[in-house]
Amino acid sequence: MSDEGLITQLLRRCDNGDLSALDELVPILYTDLRRVAHQRLRIDPKSDTLGTTALVNECYLRLLKNRQLGAEDRGAFLAAASQTMRRILVDYARTRGRQKRGGNQIPVPLENAEEWLSDGEKEELLQLDMALNKLKAMDPQAVQVVELRYFAGLSLEETAEVLGVSSKTVQRIWANARAWLRKEIASP
């Protein structure tokens, strides 16, 4: 059986509630998950406290807790992992912001993680999340393209394959989404 066939079979088992399938799936896709996490963390090259491995591990734990992935193939799984990593980072930024304002919130369980985002980066991440939520209400496919391109680091061709559209369509959506996000984040 090919890797893609095995991955598809394992994803189906995951969706049917077989958690041992996720244990088999993650080692097969570990390199891809590290690439996605590395791409996500590249915006903070100074970070030496939260590395690629920690983000992949936290993503795995959240995917395990979720129990159903809803992914049919490698690309859909990586998209789900990318979204999960985005949520991890946004949750962490929110938690750090609440703590800074004196809140007594329970931190996201990133064992022994020190502050790894600057105040400016936390604010940018929160603004980006709010803008993406606003964009999702207007154009859900644009948000998918942004998540796959920016958060997962997929190429135009890989993104087109995951979404089942042409590379030109992805290129057009990507350009429009970036312009809209720049304008949205820059506005007061």
Secondary structure, DSSP 8 states (H G I E B T S, - for coil): --HHHHHHHHHHHHHTT-HHHHHHHHHHHHHHHHHHHHHHHTT-TT--SS-HHHHHHHHHHHHHHH------SHHHHHHHHHHHHHHHHHHHHHHHHHHHTT--------TT----S-HHHHHHHHHHHHHHHHHHHH-HHHHHHHIIIIIS---HHHHHHHHTS-HHHHHHHHHHHHHHHHHHHH--
